[in-house]
Amino acid sequence: MQERLTTADHADTPRAAAARLTLSPVFQRVVVGLILLNAVTLGLETSEAAMERWGGALHAIDTALLWVFTAELALRVYAFRGRFFRDPWGIFDLLVVGIAWLPATGPLSVLRALRILRVLRLVSVVPSLRVVVEAMLAALPGMGSIVALMALIFYVAAVMATKLYGATMEEEFGTLGASFFTLFQLMTLDDWANIVKPAMEKHPYALLFFLPFILIATFVVLNLFIGVIVESIQSLREQREAAGVAESREEAHADAAALMREIKALRAEVAALRAERGGSGG
């Protein structure tokens, strides 16, 4: 969480010191390193050979890292107080670490697999990853029309495929649901030749249906998603750059105003000294 320190935060208080510590580059790098270490240990726990040899050490490291992450969150809550809970990334970190503390025995044993979610904290710690995720979330409204267009294309193509090829290729196009699944497979280009070639053997002009669908669904509609996300990332970066420039200008104006106040105070002191010397000389 990249909190901005206010004037009060710069005061020499324990909260200000804790805030400066959590925002320092060294502290952030240490947190990233611990998250990566936790990712390695959780991956090794999936290996039976590694568990037989280092199982106790891996569990001990995992528990120690969980305590460290909890202490780090407690330090951030202490430093930023209410601002921590107004930051979505802070809530995300709190949920991820909180899930790891839930009991993973009995009916809740499935929660043991959710410990890997701690690795997702890299998204909240690394600024470049945060930009990508925030841009994707910001692009969701723009994706709605693209999703609607894709759904319309799929529905029309599925109805046509069921009517044209359902009788001869029942497994792939026998029902509307099967046609949807097969067309999705074609869109991802997953083994598409083994679908198109048999269809062409039974229907010589089948390529006139499948080729336009693949071109539209794969190379047009999917690229629209990429375009929306890229545009969102660019817009978000421009907004942040503009905000940074505005903040720099505000800080420059504040420094200039403070300097002018100091100059005026010095002038007043000099004037007072001159008046005292003039009075004493008289």
HUSULGI-V793233 format. One line per field, one symbol per residue. phi: phi as a letter, one per 20 degrees, with the letter a starting at -180 (. if undefined). Layout:
# HUSULGI-V793233
phi: ???
This chain:
# HUSULGI-V793233
phi: .eeefefffffecgffffffffefgffffffffffffffffffffeefffffecgffffffffffffffffffffffffdlfffeeegffffffffffffeffdcmfefffffffffffffgfeeegfffffffffffegfffgfffffffffffffffffffecffecffecfcffffgfffffffelelfffdffgfffecgefffeffffffffeedffffgfffffffffffffffffffffffffffffffffffffffffffffffffffffffff
